[in-house]
Amino acid sequence: MADGKAKKMWALPGAELTAPASLLMHGGDASLLQLPCPSFLIEHPKGLVLFDSGCNPKIIDDAAGYWGEVAQALPIKWSKSDTLDKQIAGVGYKASDVKYVILSHSHLDHSGGLTYFPKATFIVGANELQYAYWPDPDRRWAFILNDFLPTRAYNWLEFDQDLDLFGDGALKFLYTPGHTPGECSLLVNLSNRKFLLTGDTVHLRAAITQEATMGIDTDPIQSVKSIRRVKAIRDMHGATVWITHDPDDWKEHPHLVE
Ligand SMILES: [Zn+2]
Protein backbone atom coordinates (compact mmCIF):
# COMPACT_ATOMS: atom_id res chain seq x y z
CA MET A 1 0.00 0.00 0.00
CA ALA A 2 2.99 2.28 0.13
CA ASP A 3 3.44 2.89 -3.59
CA GLY A 4 0.61 5.38 -4.17
CA LYS A 5 1.45 8.35 -6.35
CA ALA A 6 0.33 11.92 -6.58
CA LYS A 7 -0.54 12.76 -10.18
CA LYS A 8 0.77 16.32 -10.48
CA MET A 9 2.36 19.01 -8.37
CA TRP A 10 2.37 22.70 -9.22
CA ALA A 11 4.63 25.18 -7.45
CA LEU A 12 2.54 28.36 -7.49
CA PRO A 13 4.43 31.62 -7.11
CA GLY A 14 3.31 34.14 -4.50
CA ALA A 15 4.87 37.29 -3.10
CA GLU A 16 8.60 37.82 -3.33
CA LEU A 17 10.21 39.23 -0.18
CA THR A 18 13.64 40.77 0.15
CA ALA A 19 15.68 39.90 3.24
CA PRO A 20 19.31 39.37 4.23
CA ALA A 21 20.64 35.83 4.53
CA SER A 22 21.41 36.63 8.18
CA LEU A 23 17.67 36.78 8.93
CA LEU A 24 17.19 33.29 7.51
CA MET A 25 20.02 31.43 9.19
CA HIS A 26 22.57 31.83 11.94
CA GLY A 27 25.88 32.43 10.21
CA GLY A 28 24.19 33.99 7.16
CA ASP A 29 25.78 37.19 5.82
CA ALA A 30 24.27 40.59 4.99
CA SER A 31 23.69 39.86 1.31
CA LEU A 32 20.10 40.52 0.26
CA LEU A 33 18.10 37.61 -1.16
CA GLN A 34 14.90 37.60 -3.22
CA LEU A 35 12.78 35.07 -1.37
CA PRO A 36 9.95 33.19 -3.07
CA CYS A 37 6.85 32.46 -0.97
CA PRO A 38 5.21 29.69 -2.99
CA SER A 39 2.27 27.41 -2.35
CA PHE A 40 2.21 23.86 -3.71
CA LEU A 41 -0.92 22.40 -5.29
CA ILE A 42 -0.98 18.61 -5.52
CA GLU A 43 -3.41 16.48 -7.50
CA HIS A 44 -4.16 13.06 -6.02
CA PRO A 45 -6.89 10.62 -7.14
CA LYS A 46 -8.63 11.18 -3.80
CA GLY A 47 -8.53 14.96 -3.90
CA LEU A 48 -6.68 18.20 -4.39
CA VAL A 49 -4.21 19.19 -1.66
CA LEU A 50 -2.57 22.54 -1.00
CA PHE A 51 0.64 22.95 1.00
CA ASP A 52 0.89 26.49 2.40
CA SER A 53 -1.08 29.54 1.35
CA GLY A 54 1.47 32.37 1.02
CA CYS A 55 0.96 35.96 2.14
CA ASN A 56 -2.35 37.76 2.57
CA PRO A 57 -3.22 39.68 -0.63
CA LYS A 58 -4.11 42.74 1.48
CA ILE A 59 -0.37 43.51 1.57
CA ILE A 60 -0.39 44.28 -2.17
CA ASP A 61 -2.17 47.60 -1.55
CA ASP A 62 -1.37 48.27 2.09
CA ALA A 63 1.52 46.23 3.46
CA ALA A 64 2.15 48.56 6.41
CA GLY A 65 -1.55 48.62 7.29
CA TYR A 66 -1.91 44.84 7.31
CA TRP A 67 1.51 43.66 8.43
CA GLY A 68 2.61 46.61 10.54
CA GLU A 69 6.30 47.45 10.97
CA VAL A 70 7.57 44.21 9.49
CA ALA A 71 6.47 45.43 6.06
CA GLN A 72 9.36 47.91 6.11
CA ALA A 73 11.90 45.26 6.98
CA LEU A 74 10.70 42.86 4.28
CA PRO A 75 10.12 44.73 1.00
CA ILE A 76 7.41 42.98 -1.02
CA LYS A 77 7.07 42.38 -4.74
CA TRP A 78 3.66 40.99 -5.68
CA SER A 79 0.85 41.83 -8.07
CA LYS A 80 -2.93 41.38 -7.99
CA SER A 81 -2.71 39.20 -11.07
CA ASP A 82 -0.64 36.64 -9.10
CA THR A 83 -2.78 35.99 -6.02
CA LEU A 84 -3.31 32.38 -4.95
CA ASP A 85 -6.90 32.09 -6.21
CA LYS A 86 -5.76 33.28 -9.65
CA GLN A 87 -2.78 30.94 -9.63
CA ILE A 88 -5.10 28.01 -8.89
CA ALA A 89 -7.47 29.13 -11.65
CA GLY A 90 -4.49 29.37 -13.98
CA VAL A 91 -3.87 25.62 -13.69
CA GLY A 92 -7.53 24.76 -14.26
CA TYR A 93 -8.99 24.47 -10.76
CA LYS A 94 -11.04 26.62 -8.41
CA ALA A 95 -10.09 27.33 -4.81
CA SER A 96 -13.26 25.46 -3.79
CA ASP A 97 -11.84 22.29 -5.41
CA VAL A 98 -9.12 22.11 -2.72
CA LYS A 99 -10.01 19.35 -0.25
CA TYR A 100 -7.09 19.59 2.20
CA VAL A 101 -4.89 22.52 3.14
CA ILE A 102 -1.71 21.54 4.95
CA LEU A 103 -0.17 24.52 6.71
CA SER A 104 3.59 24.17 7.25
CA HIS A 105 3.28 26.72 10.07
CA SER A 106 1.49 29.91 10.98
CA HIS A 107 3.95 32.67 10.02
CA LEU A 108 2.64 35.59 7.99
CA ASP A 109 4.25 34.47 4.72
CA HIS A 110 2.51 31.05 4.84
CA SER A 111 -0.92 31.60 6.34
CA GLY A 112 -2.25 34.62 4.43
CA GLY A 113 -4.51 32.72 2.03
CA LEU A 114 -6.48 30.47 4.40
CA THR A 115 -9.81 32.18 3.75
CA TYR A 116 -9.87 31.13 0.10
CA PHE A 117 -10.76 27.63 1.36
CA PRO A 118 -13.62 27.82 3.89
CA LYS A 119 -14.87 24.29 3.08
CA ALA A 120 -11.47 22.53 3.11
CA THR A 121 -10.06 20.39 5.91
CA PHE A 122 -6.98 22.04 7.43
CA ILE A 123 -4.06 19.99 8.72
CA VAL A 124 -1.48 21.49 11.02
CA GLY A 125 1.11 20.37 13.59
CA ALA A 126 0.13 20.16 17.25
CA ASN A 127 0.10 23.41 19.25
CA GLU A 128 0.58 25.54 16.14
CA LEU A 129 -2.78 27.29 16.26
CA GLN A 130 -2.51 28.14 19.94
CA TYR A 131 0.90 29.67 19.30
CA ALA A 132 -0.37 31.62 16.28
CA TYR A 133 -2.98 33.25 18.53
CA TRP A 134 -0.59 33.95 21.40
CA PRO A 135 3.06 33.88 20.35
CA ASP A 136 5.97 34.93 22.54
CA PRO A 137 6.21 38.75 22.51
CA ASP A 138 9.53 38.90 20.62
CA ARG A 139 8.11 36.83 17.76
CA ARG A 140 4.68 38.44 17.57
CA TRP A 141 5.64 40.40 14.43
CA ALA A 142 5.75 37.15 12.42
CA PHE A 143 2.09 36.24 13.13
CA ILE A 144 -0.94 38.13 11.85
CA LEU A 145 -3.94 37.40 14.03
CA ASN A 146 -6.33 38.53 11.29
CA ASP A 147 -5.08 35.69 9.06
CA PHE A 148 -6.56 33.29 11.64
CA LEU A 149 -9.57 34.99 13.23
CA PRO A 150 -11.88 34.31 10.26
CA THR A 151 -10.86 30.61 10.33
CA ARG A 152 -11.97 29.71 13.88
CA ALA A 153 -15.00 27.81 12.60
CA TYR A 154 -13.02 25.96 9.92
CA ASN A 155 -12.33 22.24 10.16
CA TRP A 156 -8.83 22.09 11.70
CA LEU A 157 -7.03 18.84 12.51
CA GLU A 158 -3.83 18.89 14.58
CA PHE A 159 -1.28 16.07 14.49
CA ASP A 160 1.69 15.53 16.79
CA GLN A 161 3.09 12.76 14.62
CA ASP A 162 3.48 11.82 10.97
CA LEU A 163 0.40 11.11 8.87
CA ASP A 164 0.00 9.18 5.62
CA LEU A 165 -2.70 11.45 4.22
CA PHE A 166 -4.52 9.03 1.91
CA GLY A 167 -3.13 5.78 3.35
CA ASP A 168 -1.23 4.96 0.15
CA GLY A 169 2.15 6.59 0.77
CA ALA A 170 1.61 9.29 -1.87
CA LEU A 171 1.50 12.22 0.56
CA LYS A 172 3.18 12.04 3.94
CA PHE A 173 2.75 14.81 6.48
CA LEU A 174 5.99 14.88 8.46
CA TYR A 175 5.99 16.35 11.95
CA THR A 176 9.18 18.49 12.02
CA PRO A 177 8.73 21.05 14.84
CA GLY A 178 11.29 23.57 16.07
CA HIS A 179 10.89 26.59 13.80
CA THR A 180 7.45 26.86 15.39
CA PRO A 181 5.74 24.44 17.82
CA GLY A 182 3.87 22.65 15.03
CA GLU A 183 6.09 23.12 11.97
CA CYS A 184 5.59 20.32 9.44
CA SER A 185 6.98 19.16 6.09
CA LEU A 186 5.40 17.14 3.28
CA LEU A 187 6.82 14.20 1.33
CA VAL A 188 5.22 13.99 -2.12
CA ASN A 189 5.58 10.79 -4.15
CA LEU A 190 5.06 11.48 -7.87
CA SER A 191 5.46 9.00 -10.75
CA ASN A 192 9.05 9.83 -11.51
CA ARG A 193 10.42 11.57 -8.45
CA LYS A 194 9.81 12.44 -4.83
CA PHE A 195 9.88 15.92 -3.33
CA LEU A 196 10.26 16.73 0.32
CA LEU A 197 8.68 20.15 0.84
CA THR A 198 10.22 21.61 3.98
CA GLY A 199 8.11 24.69 4.65
CA ASP A 200 10.36 26.61 7.05
CA THR A 201 11.83 23.54 8.78
CA VAL A 202 14.97 24.92 7.14
CA HIS A 203 15.38 28.18 5.21
CA LEU A 204 18.32 27.94 2.79
CA ARG A 205 20.43 25.23 1.16
CA ALA A 206 23.42 26.34 3.21
CA ALA A 207 21.34 25.92 6.38
CA ILE A 208 20.55 22.29 5.60
CA THR A 209 24.23 21.54 5.01
CA GLN A 210 25.29 23.35 8.16
CA GLU A 211 22.21 22.31 10.18
CA ALA A 212 21.79 26.00 10.99
CA THR A 213 18.80 27.36 12.90
CA MET A 214 17.39 30.89 12.54
CA GLY A 215 16.65 33.74 14.93
CA ILE A 216 12.96 33.21 15.59
CA ASP A 217 12.91 29.41 15.86
CA THR A 218 10.86 28.69 18.98
CA ASP A 219 12.98 25.63 19.88
CA PRO A 220 16.40 25.65 18.15
CA ILE A 221 17.51 22.28 19.53
CA GLN A 222 14.35 20.71 18.15
CA SER A 223 14.94 22.60 14.88
CA VAL A 224 18.31 20.89 14.44
CA LYS A 225 16.71 17.50 15.14
CA SER A 226 14.06 18.24 12.52
CA ILE A 227 16.68 19.33 9.95
CA ARG A 228 18.52 16.04 10.57
CA ARG A 229 15.22 14.19 10.20
CA VAL A 230 14.60 15.90 6.83
CA LYS A 231 18.08 14.88 5.64
CA ALA A 232 17.60 11.29 6.78
CA ILE A 233 14.20 10.96 5.08
CA ARG A 234 15.60 12.64 1.95
CA ASP A 235 18.38 10.06 1.79
CA MET A 236 16.23 7.02 2.65
CA HIS A 237 13.54 7.92 0.10
CA GLY A 238 15.79 9.39 -2.60
CA ALA A 239 13.74 12.56 -2.39
CA THR A 240 14.61 16.05 -3.61
CA VAL A 241 14.35 18.63 -0.84
CA TRP A 242 12.52 21.82 -1.83
CA ILE A 243 13.13 24.60 0.67
CA THR A 244 10.25 27.07 0.40
CA HIS A 245 12.26 30.28 0.54
CA ASP A 246 15.47 29.16 -1.17
CA PRO A 247 15.92 31.21 -4.38
CA ASP A 248 18.07 28.48 -5.99
CA ASP A 249 15.47 25.77 -5.30
CA TRP A 250 12.83 27.99 -6.88
CA LYS A 251 14.98 28.49 -9.99
CA GLU A 252 16.14 24.90 -10.32
CA HIS A 253 13.03 22.76 -9.68
CA PRO A 254 10.24 22.36 -12.24
CA HIS A 255 7.08 24.30 -11.35
CA LEU A 256 4.94 21.50 -12.76
CA VAL A 257 5.93 17.94 -11.83
CA GLU A 258 4.04 14.94 -13.25
ZN1 LIG B 1 8.53 30.81 9.18
Residues whose N, C-alpha, C, O or C-beta is under 5 A from the ligand:
A	BS01	ZN	H107 D200
